Amino acid sequence: MTDIVEAGIASGTEGKLIRALDWKGAFWVAAGVPPLVLFSIGGIAGTTGKLAFVVWIISMVMGFLQSFTYAEIAGMFGNKSGGASVYGATAWLRYSKFIAPLSVWCNWFAWSPVLSLGCAIAAGYILNAFFPIPAADSQIVLDWIAAHAASVTADSPRVAEYIEAHAGTTPDDAVKALLGADGVAALTPAIRTWSLASFSIPYLATANINATFFIGGILMLIIFAIQHRGISETASVQKWLAIIVLVPLLIIGLYPIISGQIVSTNVTGLVPPTAAYAASDGTWSNGGWTLFLGGLYIAAWSTYGFETAVCYTRELKNPKTDTFKAIFYSGLACCLFFFLVPFAFQGVLGHAGMLAPGIVDGTGVAEALGGLIGAGRVITQLLVVLMILALFLAIMTAMAGSSRTLYQGSKDGWLPKYLDHANEHGAPTRAMWTDFAFNLFLLAIASDVGGYFFVLAVSNVGYIIFNFLNLNSGWIHRVDSGHIERPWKAPGWLIGLNTVLAFVNALFLGAGAKVWGYSNALWVGFIFAALILPVFAYRHYVRDGGKFPAGAMEDLGLIGQDLGVRKAGMLPYLALVGGLAIVLFANWFFQLPA
């Protein structure tokens, strides 16, 4: 019976996930998705200009529609955890053993970096709170400039170099600018520039072992400790964090609209900018479309993310009814926040205001939130705490979901065997430690703004690949496993529409991955995705002798190594070829503005 709590430990040290959640618990665990809007709100505004809020709305509508395919296939697998990638991967097994682990792997390396990215931003907030960098116009800097005014003169070589680099600048203005920069540098706490080590990773990015790295690592350990006690404890903590975070965020999203602070010119005249992070309006040229598609590409990483609500099917007390409710109500909550917050930000701040460095890198979002409601210093400091809690909420959601993807991937014979373990509380601890180790590496890269968006752009390559495969798995399951009970079944037209959206996502991938400062992001993402192929080959053909673990396909009524009949024929292969063709064509055709 599905309401019996499975608390026993299996043979050896391998435990089981425990049925301890109802749909509301899964909803609270997934409640870390709405704060993801704050991860890239500045970046999307920078690349798409006035179109930013429209990008969020379009992306969220797509994510909500696509979730109905995931809700249907999730209901078919009441005995699996790991989320939509696991449920969809089984549809591809008949056609290629290697496609299934690719889907699971791509989903994991897309979701897992939320840990490092969130901890990098949270570390930035903590550093700003305790070791702030003084503003150029602050009194302390002005006093320093007055005391050192003679250190830079109009005939200084530095002044000549500055004027050469900033055409049209007068000598007096150059002196003021250089003195201001010197003052800020002299008064910046040493911890903000300290680095234990910095090194370049060929073809990837630069890693930096600095204060952000160490603070972020400590935050990840705290989150690990919370989740070590199992999903019910995690859901309990998530519930209160969500209430503390989401209620104020909702008020902040509504207040500017209700109080009439939205400036109409900030949300009309919708055209892309002349270039990424340019404050001037451009046109709907090839370059403009490329920036727009790049925004839709990166927004998907946040807006589609509530599909994590179905990661916990194996831990739901009644998966037949709770699975659909969890993803449906999570989707509605995300629609509310992803519609309101970007619109309120842009409506009040405008395009130029959204380009502020603190919004682009995420560390100044709390101050911007305070500005939306006219908050004073005390309230703004409380909003800083709120932002750190929001980041905790998102990080906990990511660790809970991504670790269970690793766990189930191992149970089904796709990923390394050692991940197939849960502790006495039903927490997949070895998968969690793997997440932790992987994200320590990413945290070293994400400790600066450039590295942050590199990690985001590359990880999203995996996320779009997963979404393409999974949206197609909806119709493949209909064809090959139409006889399997579906507690909730999507309308046929919606399965068809979501199949079309799979190819729209392929367009986003091809055109958009290059927008984020790394022209090779698409190819790095493809290479990282392909790493699973030798890993799976070793697990399946060497470790397991070419056989899948017993029960891997039992939800589909398949026993032993029987993968079933390929009723869809060549159609899945044609879908793969078509998707790849769209990605490559879009990558060739769409180019950034000159």
N, C-alpha and C positions, 0 to 999 in steps of 0.2 A: 504494500500500500504506500502511496506517495506521501502520506502525512506522518509516516514513521520516521523518527530521527535516527539516522545511521551514524552512531557515535563510536562504533567499534573500530579497532585497528586490524588491518589485514595482516597477512603473513609478513614476517620480517619487520621492517620499519616503514612499510608503505601503508599510509592511512587512506581514508576516503573523505571526499567532500561531504559536508553534512547538510541535510535538508533543514535549514533553519530560517528561511526567508519567505515572506509573502510578497506580493507584487509591490507593495508600498516600500518594503525594505530594498528591493531592487531599484525602485525609483529613487530612493535617497542615495544609494550608492552611485547611481548615474547622475546625481545632481551636481557633480563637479563639471559637467559639460558646459552649462551656460557661462561660467566665468572664463571659458576658453576664448570668448569674444575679446577679452582684454589682452590676450597674448599677441594678437596680430592686428588690432584695430588701427594702430598707427601705420603699420606697414602697408595695409590694404589702402588706407587713405592716401599714403604717399604714392602708390603705384596707379591708383585709379581716380584720384582727385574727387570731383563732385559726385562721381558715380559710386563712391564707396558704400553708402547705405543701400543703394540698389543692388550692389553685388551681394551684400549680406542677405537681403530679402530673397533674391533669386536662388542663392545657394541653400538657404534654409528651406524654401519651398521644395527644392529638389531633394534635399535630405529627408524631408517629411514624407514625400511620395515614395521614395526608395525604401523607407523603413517598413512599408507594408509587405514588400517582398520578403524582407528579413523576418518579419513577424510570422509569416506563413511557414517558412522553412524551419524557424526555431521551434515551432510547435510540433514538428515531426520528430524532434530529438529530445525527449524528456529525460534521457539518462546521460546527456553530455553537457559539459560546461564549455567555456572558451569562446562563446559568441558566434556571430553570424559567419565568420570565416570558416569555422569548423563545420557548421551545418551545411554551408554551401560547398565546401571542398569535397564532401562525399559525392556530390553530383558529378564531379569531374573524374572520379576514380575509374569509372568504366572506360574512359577515353584516354587517360594517361595517368599513370601513378605519380608522375612528377608534377602535374598541375595542382593537385590537392595540397601537398606541403608548401608549394609556392604561395598559394592563397593564404594559408595560415601564417607563414613566415612574414609575408608582406604586411598583413594586418598587425602582427606583433611589432615589427620594427617601425611601423607608423605610429602606434599608440605609445610604445615605451618611452620615446623621447620627451613626452610630457613631463616625466620626472625631472630630467636634467634642465629643460627649458623653464619649467615652473620654479625649480629651486634656484636657477640663475637669477630670475627676476626677484624672487623673495630675498635672496642674498643681497641684491642691489638695494632693496628697500631697507634692510637691516643696516647696511653700510651707510646709507643716506641718513638714517635716524641717529646713529651713534658717531659716525665720522663723516659729516657732510662736507661736500666741496663748496666753498663759498662762492656766491654769485659775484660777477664782475662789478656790479653796482652796489654791493653790500658795504656797510660802513667799515667793516674790518679791512676790506680790500682798498677802499678809498683812503683809509689812514695809511696803509702800507705804501700806496702810490705817492702820497704826500711826503712820506719819509724817504722815499727812494727816487724822487723826481729827477735827480741829476744822473741817474744810472743810464738813462737813454736820452740822447740829444738828437737834434735835427740832422746833424752831420754824421751820425752813427752809421756804420755799414749795414746794420740790421734794418735801419729805416729805409735805406736805399733798396734793400732786398724786398722789404714789405711792399714798397710802392711799385716795384717791378712786377710783383705777384698780384697786386690789386690795383690795376690801372685806374687812374683818376683820383687816387687818394692823395690828400695833401700831406706834407711833412708833419704838421701838427696832429692831424688825425692818426697818422701812422705811429707817432710817439705815444699818443693816448692808448691806442690799441695794444701796442707792445707792452706798455707799463701795466695795463689791465691784465694781460695774459701772464706777465711775470708775477703779478700780485696773487692771482689765483693759484698759479703753480707753487709759489712759495708758501702759501697758507693751506694748501691741500694736505690733509693728513697722510703720513707716509704709508699707511696701510692701503690707501687707495691706489697707489702706484707700485706697491711691493709685489714681487713675483719670485717664487722659489725656483721656477724653471719655465722656460718658454721654448718651444721647438716646432718646426714645420713638419707636417705630415704630408709626404709627397702626393700631389694630385687631389688633396682634400682641403685642409685648412691649417691654421696655426693653433696649437694647443698651448694653454697658459695655466700653470699651477699657481694660482694666486689666492687672495682672500675670498673671492667669490667661489672658487672651487672648494675650499675647506668649509665655508659656511654652508654651501649647498649640500655637501656630503653629509654634514651633521643633520640637516633637515631631512634628508632622505632616510637616515637611520631612525629618526624619530617616527616617521611615517611607517617604516618597516615594523617598528616595535608595536604600533597600534594594530597593524594588520596581522601580526603574528598570532593574535588571539582569535582569528577566524572571522567569517563573513558577518555573523550576527553582531559582533562587537564593532566591526567596521561600519556596518549600517547604522548602528546607534550613534557612533561619533559623527558620521556623515549627516545624519538627520539634524543634529543641533548645529553643526557647522553650516549646513545649507540654510537653515532658518536665519541664523545670524548674518549670513552673507547675502542671500538672495532677496530678502525683504528690503533691506536698505538699497540694494542695487535696483530693484524694481521701482522704488520711490524716486531714486535719482533719475531713472529713465523716464518716468512720468512727469516729474515736476516741471522741467523746462517746457514741456508741451502744454500742460495745464496753465502754467503761469504766463504763457505767451512769449517766452524767450527765444523761440525758434525764429531765426532770420531767414526770410523766404529766399533771398538771393543765395544762401548757402546750400539750398536743396533744390534749386532750379537751374536751368541752363546746363543740362546734364551732358557734358562732353568729357572725354579723357584729358589728362594733362599733356603738355607738350613733350614731357619726358618723365621718367620715374623721379619722384620727389621734387618736381618742379611746381612752383606755385601758380603758374600761368596756365590758362585753358588752351587745349589743343583742338584737334579735329578727329573725325572718325576715319582716319587713314589706316593703313596697314599697321603702323606703329601704335596708333591709338587702340585698335582692336586687340593688339598683342598685350598691351597693358591691362585692358579690361579682362581678357581671358586669364591673364596671370593672377588677377585678383580673385576670380572665380576658382582658380586652381588652389590657391592657398586658403581661401575661406572654407573650402570643403573639409579641410583638416579639422576645423572646429564645428561647423554646422552639421556634418554627418555623424558626429561622434556619439550622439545619444544611442546609437545602435548597441553601445556597450551594455545597455539595460538587459540584453538577452544573453550576456556572458554567464549568467548565474542560473541557467535553467536547471542544472544538476543540483543546485542548492535551494530551489524553490519547493515549498511544501506541496503546492498543487500546480505543476508546470503547465497543465492543459489549459487552465484559465488565467494564470498569473503572467505567463510570458507575453501575451498580447497586451494586457493592461500595462505592464511595465514599460514597454517600448512606446505605446501610444501616448500615455500621459507624460512620459519623458519628452517625447517629441513636441507635444503641446506647450510644455514649459519652455523648451528651447525656442520655439517660434516666438513666444512672448518676449524673451530677452534679446534674441538676435534681431528682432524687428525694432525694438524700442531703443536699446542702448546705442547702436551706431547712429540711428537717426537723431537722437538727442545730442550726442557728441558733435556730430557734424553741423546740426542745426544751430547750435550755440557757438562753437569754436570756428566754424568755417574751414575751408580747405587749408589755408595758411596756418591756422591754429593747430590743425591736426598734424602738421609737419614738425612740431616741436620735438627736439631730441628725446625728451623724457617720455613722450607718448610713443614715439617710434620704437624705443628700446623697452618700453613697458614700465620703467621705474618712476615716471612722472604721472601715471594715470590717476593715482589717488588725489594729487593736487588738482588735476583736471576735473575729477568727480566733484571735489569740493567747490570748484568754480561754477559748476552747473547749478548748484543750489545756493550759491553765495555764502558758503560756510566760512567761519572764522578759523583762527589758527588751531584751536582745540579740536573742533570738529574735523578739520583736515587731518590732524594727527590720528584721530580715531579712524578716519578713512584709510590711512596708511596701514593700521592694524587690520582693518577690514580686508584690504587687498592681500595682505599676507595670508589671512585665513581663507580667502577665495582661492589663492594659489594652492594652499594645503588641500582644499576641497577637490580641485582639479587633479592634483598629483595623486591623491588617494584613490580617486576613480580610475586613473590610468594604471596604477600599480595593481589594483584589484582585478581589472579586466585583462591586462596584458599578461599577468602571471598565470591566470587561468587558461589563457590561450596556449601558453607554453605547456602547461600541465596536460590539457586534453590532447594537444598535438603529440605529446609523448605517449599518452595512454593509447592513442590510435595508431601508433607506430610510425609517425611522420618525423618526429623530432627526437633528440638524444634520450636514451632510456633514463638517465639520472634525474630528469625533470619529473618523472612519474612518481611523485611522493607528496604526501600531505601529512602535517603534524597532527598531534592529538586534538587540536582545535579545528581541524579540517582546513587549515591554511596551506597552500602549495608553497612551502618555504624554499625549496630548492629553486623553483621558478622565480620566486621573489628575490633570492640572492643573485640569480642570473641577471634579472632586471637591474638590480643595484650595481653590479659590476659593470654592465654595459653602459649604464648612465653615468658612472664616474668618468668613463672615457669621454662620453659626449659632453659632460659638464666642463671638462678641460677645454673643449672646442667652443662651447657656447658662452664662455666667460666674457666675450665681447660681442658687440652688435653684429658685426659681419659674420662671425661664427654662428651666432644665434640663428640668423636667417638661413645660413647654409644647412644647418641641421634640420630646420623646419622644411626647407625646400626638398632636400633629399629624402627625408622620411615620408613626405607626402607623395613621392613617386610610388612608394610601396602602398600607400593608402588608396591611391587611385587604381592601381593594379588590382588590389583586393576588391574594391567596389565593382570594377568591371567584371571580374570573374564571378562575384557573388550575385550580381544582378542577372547575369546570364544563367546562374544555377537555378534561379526561380523557375524559368521555363523548362530547363533540363529535368528538374525534379518532377514537373508536371507530366512530361512525356515519359520518363523512365519509371517513375514511382507514383503514378497517379492513383494507385490503389491504396497508398498509405494514408492513414487517418490524419487529417489536419484539423486540430481543434478550432483554428480560425483560418479561413480561406479567402484570399484576396480576389476581387473581381478580375476576370480574365483580361479586360481592357487595361487594368492597372499593371498587371504583370507585363503586358505588351509595351505599355508606355515606359515602364522602368527598364525594359530591355533597350529601348531607344536611348534612354538617359545613360545607359552604360557606355554607349558610343559617344555621347556628348561629353562624358567625363574623359574619354580617351582624347577628345579634341582639347580639353582643358590641359591635359597632361602634356601633350606635344607642344602646344603654344605657350603654356604658362610656366613651366619649370625653369626656363631661362631668364625669367623676369627678375629674379631675386638676387642678382649680383654674381651669380655663378653660372656661366654659360654651359658648364659641364655637369650641372646638377642632374639632368635627365640620365646621362650615361653613368654617373656614379650611382644613381638609384638603381638602374638596371643591373649593374655589376653587383651591388649589395644584394639585390633580390636573387641573383643567380647563385649566391653563396650557399643557399639551402640545398641545391641540387647534389653536390657531393656529400653534404651532411646526411640527407635523406638516403642516398645510395648506400652509404656505410651502415646506417641504422637498418635499412630494410633488407639489403642483400647480404651483408656480412654479419650483423648482430642478430637479425631475426631469420636468416636463411631464406629470404624471399617471401616470407609469410607475414600477414598482418596479425596483430594480437587477437585472441579470441574475443568475440563480442564487439569488435570495432564497427561492424555494419549491422548489428542486430536490430537497430531502430528501423532499418529499411527492410527487415524481414529476410536478410541474407545471412546464411550460415557458413562458417569456415572461410574459405578463400573465394567463395562465389561472389563476384562483383556485379552480377546481373547482366541482362541483355542490353546492348546498345541500341535502344529503340530510336534515338534521335539521329542515328546514321552519321552523316558527314557534317551536320549543321553545327555542332560545337566547334569543330575544327575551322569551319568557315567563319564563325564568330571570332575566333582567335586571330585568324589572318586579317579579317576586316578591322579589328581593333588595332592591331599593330600597324596596319597600313595608314589608318587615320592619325595615329601618334606620329609616325615618321613624316607624313605629308604636312601635318600642322607644324611640326618642328622646323621643316624646311621653308614653308610658306610664310609663316608669321615671324616678323622680325621687329626688334626693338627700334624705337625712333632714333634716327641718326643724331 
